[in-house]
Amino acid sequence: MGSEDPAAVPNCVFCAIVSGSRPAHFVLDRERCVAFLDSRPLFPGHVLLVPRKHVATLVDLGVEDIGPFMQGAQALCAAIERGLGAEGTFVAVNNRVSQSVPHLHMHVVPRSRGDGLRGFFWPRKVYASDLEAASFAERIRAALR
């Protein structure tokens, strides 16, 4: 966070978050990727994992970044279960179709049996307050330690 990437794309929301020029609740900060809370989560604790370098899709991610990106995803899945008491996680990447921001991002969503998540049309929610969002971010960060 806060490290300017010369390959950043102007007007890319996620590049702005990675550079620190747009606020986010970060839960993971690694050399090649970062993760932060989705501002419109399916469930509280829903995070987005993004590569620091701007690439549009998973196909565009360089081979040198795939391992670190997937290691970040694996760590987040475990942290969300430990930190939030989730029974599991839903992990998804949209490539172009349904990709709301054209910067590769992986959704890692806490799940529990009977949570009501079905199909591909899920209602989005907002955090009740910045304090609530900060609380979820801290719980995930703590579980990553």
Summary of the structure (lengths in Angstrom):
residues: 145
radius of gyration: 14.4
end to end distance: 17.6
largest distance: 44.7
contacts: 411
relative contact order: 0.21
helix: 32%
strand: 18%
